[in-house]
């Protein structure tokens, strides 16, 4: 498909479906954590996704090698990617999908701050308002009265760490020499170089497996094929076709879907505070991604 200036029906439906896929994946990770230790499950996912991505690159004839000057950036991306998913998988193991997702999907808040500080990107008054609203939403989610245990608090903080990690990768890529590489190549090296970090983390976090059942293997396969491989590639493909601002504007749907799925599939309870946090985060993401004429402040 040729690049387009505006979203059409296909793009809209595709972005809604992708947001739903990411939200459902939060549920899948939480379920898989009953059978696999979180960091070990993330490591297995990266191993499987690396194999799938390598086959796809070879099939499409895309060179996946990197110039020597790009290796420091690639290694940094892999390290951040590894820690991001140690934090995320641990968060979904210790706290609810609803709480972790509201905090994690506030990533554009951290990305906007990072782009302003490290890349010198202009920040509009609308973005300042969005950042403020988004931060209030994250804070409200963290102090939600349902966080009654120490583990839940640790899970919330891990979700914050995962969100910052995700934003950090975007900033590193955007400000480095690797951004000219095809998205498939960038994704492959992030996933592949994260494997040692994830394995080391797994070795330090206790037994690698818990009570394995068939559903846990299906959960792992879903993450490898539907999310870490083809899912992210579809996302990059949509970014090539539609304006980045239009694509990013759908990010507010992921925490909304995650809360709904957490309630419907896992029997979680969405407290009034959490629902208010969800509204604030979604509104903050909308304000951050809304197309505006830059006006530095």
LINUR-V183886 format. One record per pair of residues at least 4 apart in sequence whose ideal C-beta (glycine too) atoms are under 7 Angstrom apart, sorted by the first residue. I is the first residue (numbers start at 0). J is the second residue. Records with the same first field share a line. If there is no record, write none. Layout:
# LINUR-V183886
I: J  J
This chain:
# LINUR-V183886
0: 240
2: 239  240
3: 7  240  241
4: 242
6: 10  11  241  245
8: 12
9: 13
10: 14  237  240  241
11: 15
12: 16
13: 17  237
14: 18  237  246  249
15: 19  249  252
16: 20
17: 21  233  234
18: 22  249  252  253  256
19: 23  256
20: 24  225  226  230
21: 253
22: 100  253  256  257  260
23: 27  260
24: 28  222  226
25: 29  91  96  99  100  257
26: 30  96  260  261  264  265
27: 31  218  221  222
28: 32  88  91
29: 91  96  265
30: 214  218
31: 35  40  215  218  219
32: 37  40  88  91  92
33: 209  210  215
34: 208  209  210  211  212  215
35: 39  40  208  209  215  219
36: 40  201  204  205  206  207  208  209
37: 41  88  89  92
38: 42  85  88  197  200  201  204
39: 43  201  207
40: 44  88  219
41: 45  84  85  88  197
42: 46  194  197  198  201
43: 47  219
44: 48  219  222  223  227
45: 49  190  193  194  197
46: 50  194
47: 51  223
48: 52  190  223  227  228
49: 53  187  190  191  194
50: 54
51: 55  223  224  228
52: 56  183  186  187  190  228
53: 57  187
54: 58
55: 59  183
56: 61  63  183  187
61: 181  183  184
63: 184  187
65: 69  70  73  188
68: 176
69: 73  176  177
70: 74
71: 75
72: 76  171  175  176  177
73: 77  177  188  192
74: 78  192
75: 79  171
76: 80  168  171  172  188  189  192
77: 81  188  189  192  193  196
78: 82  196
79: 83  164  167  168  171
80: 84  168  189  190  193
81: 85  193  196  197
82: 86  164  196
83: 87  161  164  165
84: 88  193  197
85: 89  197  200
86: 90  157  160  161  164
87: 91  103  161
88: 92
89: 93  154  157
90: 94  99  154  157  158  161
91: 96  99
93: 150  151  153  154  157
94: 98  99  151  154  155
95: 99  261  267
96: 100  257  261  265  267
97: 101  257  258  261  262  267  269  273
98: 102  140  143  155  273
99: 103  154  158
100: 104  253  254  257  258
101: 136  140  254  258  273  276  277  280
102: 137  140  141  155  158  159  162
103: 158  161  162
104: 250  253  254
105: 133  136  137  162  280
106: 110  162  165  166
107: 111  247  250  284  287  288
108: 112  130  133  134  283  287
109: 113  162  163  166
110: 114  166  169  170
111: 115  122  126  130  287
112: 116  130
113: 117  166  167  170
114: 118  120  170
115: 120  122
117: 170  174
118: 170  173  174
121: 293  295
122: 126  127  295  296
123: 291  293  294
124: 128  294  296
125: 129  286  289  291
126: 130  286  287
127: 131  296
128: 132  286
129: 133  283  286  287
130: 134  283  287
131: 135
132: 136  279  282  283  286
133: 137  279  280  283  284  287
134: 138
135: 139  279
136: 140  276  279  280  283
137: 141  280
138: 142
139: 143  272  275  276  279
140: 273  276
141: 155
143: 270  272  273  276
144: 270  272
145: 268  270
146: 151  152  155
147: 151
149: 153
150: 154
151: 155
152: 156
153: 157
154: 158
155: 159
156: 160
157: 161
158: 162
159: 163
160: 164
161: 165
162: 166
163: 167
164: 168
166: 170
167: 171
168: 172  189
169: 173
170: 174
171: 175
172: 177  178  185
173: 178
177: 185
180: 184  185
182: 186  235
183: 187  232
184: 188
185: 189
186: 190  231
187: 191
188: 192
189: 193
190: 227
193: 197
194: 198
195: 199
196: 200
197: 201
198: 202
199: 203
200: 204
201: 207
211: 215
213: 217
214: 218
215: 219
216: 220
217: 221
218: 222
219: 223
220: 224
221: 225
222: 226  227
223: 227  228
224: 228  229
225: 229  230
226: 230
227: 231
228: 232
229: 233
230: 234
231: 235
232: 236
233: 237
234: 238
235: 239
236: 240
237: 241  246
238: 243  246
241: 245  246
242: 246
243: 247
244: 248  288  290
247: 288
248: 285  288
250: 284  288
251: 255  281  284  285
252: 256
253: 257
254: 258  277  280  281
255: 259  277  281
256: 260
257: 261
258: 262  269  277
259: 263
260: 264
261: 265  267
262: 267  269
269: 273  274
271: 275
272: 276
273: 277
274: 278
275: 279
276: 280
277: 281
278: 282
279: 283
280: 284
281: 285
282: 286
283: 287
284: 288
285: 289
